Amino acid sequence: MIIYFKNKILINLSVIILALFIVSFQDIDNIKEYRKISKPEELGLKIEMTRFCDKSIYESNFNLLLDHVINYGKRFIGLPYRYKGFTSRGFDCSGYISFIFSRFDIKLPRSSADQANVGKKVNLIDAKKGDLIFFKGVNSKNNRVGHVAIIIGRDETGVIIMHSSFHGILIEKLSESPYYLKRYVTCRRIEI
């Protein structure tokens, strides 16, 4: 009886392991497909040519497009900061912003200083989901733009931002980040 019991357990474990093995292969296929999109340079493609969809689909509902851009950007939360990074192996701030927008056929300049000239200027009090927010760089005495984030929402304390910082890609409340609060420069609204 003990042998039968052990064999039954072994058979059940084999079925479970086989099921996990099959699911793992399905996940590997999904990961490979995802990697084709997130690392086009590995396939010899230019990043500008690789995107999820055509922006014309969203022309009637720009907020829907911004939701998709933000949700795509959230996939990279926790990814480490990478100087001059522009791939899913790591991003700098402007690389991250231009990368997530490029997936939806919205091309932005590569540097945060150049991105700060795109779109329409908006006051921080009027800023909303999808607007870009710009900050001074490491030297807070210099007024030059050196950092960019995307606004993903608001609460009673102000805007909530998502960006690639030296701590990696993260979401934080601007009101709880004295480092960025004192470095605020401007906000811009991207238009298609």
N, C-alpha and C positions, 0 to 999 in steps of 0.2 A: 504494500500500500504506500509506503514511503517513496519507493522508486516511482510508482505511478504518479504520485503527487508532484515529485520533483520534475518528472518528464512533462507533466501538464504545465507546470510553471515555466519550464524551458520553452515549451511550444508557445505559450502565451507571450513570453518575453521575445521570442523570435518574431512573432507577428507584430508586436509593438516596434521592435527595432526595424523591421522591414518597412513598416508604415512611416517611421521617422526618416528612414533612408530615402524613400520615395519623395516625401515632402521636402527633404533637404535638396534633392536634385531639382525639384520645381523651384525652390528658392534660389538655387544657383543660377538657373536660367533667368529668373527675374533680376538677379544681381548683375548678370552679364548684360542683360538688356539695359539696365539702369546705367551700368558703366559705359555703355556705348554713348549714352546721352551725356553723362556727367564728365567723361574724359575723352572728348572727341579727338584731342591731339594724339591719343594712342592709336587712333584709326587713320591718322593722316588727314583729318578734316580740319577746316578752319572753324573756330568757335562760332563765328558769326553765322555760319551755315547750319548750325545744329540748334534746333529749338523745338519746343513742344507743339507749338501751334502758330497759326498766322494771326497777327493782331487784329485783322479785319473782322474776325469773329466777335471781338469784344468792343468794336467801335460804338455800339449802341449802349453798352453797359461797362463803362470804364472801371467802376467799383468791383465788378466781378473779376476783371482782369487783375486788379490790384490784390484781391483776395487770393488769386492763384499765384501771383508773384510772391506774396508773403508766405503762403503755405509751402511753396517750393523752397523758399529761403529757410524755413524752419527745419527742413530735412538736414541741414548742416549744423544745427545747434550742437555745441560741444567740440566741433572740429577745431583743431589748434590754429592759431595765428601763424601765417607764413609770409615773411617779407616778400613783397612783389608777387605774392601767390595769386593765381587766377585759375586754379583747378580745384577739384574736390579733394585734393590732398592737403589743401590749406589755402587760405585767402588772406590778403591784406584787406583793409576796409573798402577801398574803392574797387578792388578786384571782385570782392564779394557782391557789392551792389550791382556792378555792371554785368557780372555773371548771371545773377538771378533774373535781371531784366532781359538779358539777351535771349534767355530761353523762351521769351514771349515776344520776340522780334522787336524789342525796344532797345536800340543801341545807345549806349551812354559812353562818354569818354572814359579813358582808363584811369585818370588821376582824379582825386577828390577836388583839387583846385579847379580843374576843367569841368567837372560835374556841377560845381557850384554856379556855373554860368548857363546851365541848361534849364529850360522851363521858366515858370513865372515865380517871382519872389512872393512869399506869403509871410505874414507875421506869425510868430510862434503861437500866439493865442488862437489864431485861425487855422493852424496846421491840423491836418487830418491824416487818416490812414493812407499810406502810399507816398506821402510827401517825404522828401529827403531833407535831412537836417545836418548842418555842417558845423564843424568845430575847429578851433585853432589846433595846431599840432602840439608836439611835446613842449615847445617854447611858448608859454602862454602870453609872453610880452609881445610876440610877433602876431599881427592880425591876419596873417596868411592862413588860408584854409589848409588843414592838414589831416582832417578826419571826416568821415561821412557815415551816417546811419540811415535806416529807413524807419519811419514812424509806422508802427503797426496798430496803434490804438491810443485811446485817451482814458483817463479816469479822473477822479476829483482832484488829484494832485498835479495833473498835467499829462504830458505825452509819454508813451511807452515806446522804446526804440529797440531795434534789432540790428546788431552790427558785429563786425569782426574787430575785436580789440586784442590787446596783448594777452588777455585771458582766454582767447578763443572766441568763437561765435556764440553770442549770448543775447538774451532779452533782459532789459532792465528799465526801470522807471527813471526818467531823466531827473526827477525831483530827488531821487535817492542817490544820485551820483554827483557829488560836489566837483569831482575832477572835470566832468563834461559840462556841468552847469556853468562853471566860471569860464569855460572855453567856447561857449555858444557864439556862433557868428551869424548864421542865417538859415532860412528854410526855403526850399524850392519845390514847386509843384510840377511834376512831369506831365507833359501833354502829348497825346498821340495825334 
